[in-house]
Amino acid sequence: MSHLEEAILRRFEGSTIVLFGLTVAVAGLLPLLLYVAFGPEDGNPVRLGLLAIAAVPTGGIIALAGIIKLLVRHFQRDG
């Protein structure tokens, strides 16, 4: 693990990382959902779709890293 990754993981709690990951996913998906709800019926939001395709998995991976950190911390305290 690089020094940057280690510094980030030590600085932020797991719940903060999970919240950030979910925020990234929602922020990438929300423009597409708003366009579908309020945009023109014949619109074609290709760029917003690509943003959602990139942001949702990225946010999910970040959230998963936070969940793993929470689990590791939980089991370290029990042991």
LINURBEL-V474617 format. One record per pair of residues at least 6 apart in sequence whose ideal C-beta (glycine too) atoms are under 6 Angstrom apart, sorted by the first residue. I is the first residue (numbers start at 0). J is the second residue. Records with the same first field share a line. If there is no record, write none. Layout:
# LINURBEL-V474617
I = J + J
This chain:
# LINURBEL-V474617
13 = 65 + 68 + 69
16 = 64 + 65
17 = 62 + 65 + 66
20 = 58 + 61 + 62 + 65
21 = 62
23 = 54 + 57 + 58
24 = 54 + 55 + 58
27 = 50 + 51 + 54 + 55
28 = 51 + 55
30 = 47
31 = 47 + 51
34 = 44 + 47
